[in-house]
Amino acid sequence: MSPQQEIFNQAIERFTAEQEEVRTAAAFAAGNIAVGNLHHFLPLIVKMVENDQEKRLLSLHAIKEVRDVRLAYLNVTNMYL
């Protein structure tokens, strides 16, 4: 298992933490990890949205983080075109 996969799994495990701050940080981390390998991690997050009621909201937050990072990248790229 790759180091990114292990860290991603650890972040997902934190989706059920008692502290809201930990859950929010885990969603942020999962989204940012997914940005690094969209083809691998984004489908896993989408499956959680579709199939895991308990993790749905945090999975959506992770997807929002992916979108935000990608938009920021596109904005920076467009500045130099």
C-alpha positions in Angstrom: 0.0 0.0 0.0 1.3 3.4 -0.9 2.0 6.0 1.8 -0.7 8.2 0.3 -3.2 5.4 0.5 -2.3 4.8 4.2 -2.7 8.5 5.0 -6.0 8.7 3.1 -7.3 5.6 5.0 -6.3 7.2 8.3 -8.1 10.4 7.4 -11.2 8.5 6.5 -11.1 6.7 9.8 -11.1 10.1 11.5 -14.5 10.9 9.9 -16.1 9.1 12.9 -14.0 10.9 15.6 -15.9 12.5 18.5 -14.5 16.0 18.0 -16.0 18.0 15.2 -12.6 19.7 14.6 -11.0 16.3 14.0 -13.7 15.3 11.5 -13.5 18.6 9.7 -9.7 18.3 9.4 -10.0 14.7 8.2 -12.3 15.8 5.4 -10.0 18.6 4.5 -7.0 16.2 4.4 -8.9 13.5 2.4 -9.8 16.1 -0.2 -6.3 17.4 -0.5 -4.9 13.9 -0.8 -7.4 13.2 -3.5 -6.2 16.2 -5.5 -2.8 14.5 -5.8 -4.4 11.4 -7.5 -7.9 12.1 -8.6 -8.3 8.9 -10.6 -7.6 6.8 -7.6 -9.1 8.7 -4.6 -12.0 10.7 -6.0 -14.0 7.5 -6.9 -13.5 6.3 -3.3 -14.9 9.5 -1.9 -17.9 9.5 -4.3 -18.7 5.9 -3.2 -18.8 7.1 0.4 -21.3 9.8 -0.6 -23.4 7.3 -2.4 -23.2 4.4 0.1 -22.3 5.6 3.6 -24.9 7.8 5.3 -22.6 8.3 8.3 -19.7 9.7 6.2 -21.8 11.4 3.5 -21.5 15.0 4.7 -17.8 14.8 5.4 -17.3 13.1 2.0 -19.1 16.0 0.4 -16.8 18.4 2.3 -13.8 16.4 0.9 -15.2 16.8 -2.7 -15.6 20.5 -2.1 -12.0 20.7 -1.1 -11.0 19.0 -4.3 -13.1 21.5 -6.3 -11.6 24.5 -4.4 -8.0 23.4 -4.9 -8.6 22.7 -8.6 -10.3 26.1 -9.1 -7.4 27.8 -7.3 -4.9 26.0 -9.6 -6.9 27.0 -12.7 -7.0 30.6 -11.6 -3.2 30.7 -11.0 -2.6 29.0 -14.4 -4.9 31.5 -16.2 -2.9 34.4 -14.7 0.1 33.3 -16.7 -1.6 32.5 -20.0 
